[in-house]
Amino acid sequence: MEMLVYLIPISLFLGGLGLAAFFWALRSRQFDDPEGDSRRILSDDWDDHPRP
C-alpha cells in the first residue's frame, strides 16, 4: 500500500506529460494533411514499394 503513494503521482505526471505532448502536436498542425488525403483516396495507384 505504501507504494501507491509514489506510483499514483508518477502515473498522473506521465499521463499529463503525454496529454501535453498530444496537445502540442495538435497546435503545431502535425496531423493536418487535407490535400494529401484527398489525392490518395482517389488515386488508382498502389504503393507497392514505399519509401524507406
Summary of the structure (lengths in Angstrom):
residues: 52
radius of gyration: 20.1
end to end distance: 48.6
largest distance: 59.8
contacts: 70
relative contact order: 0.07
helix: 63%
strand: 0%
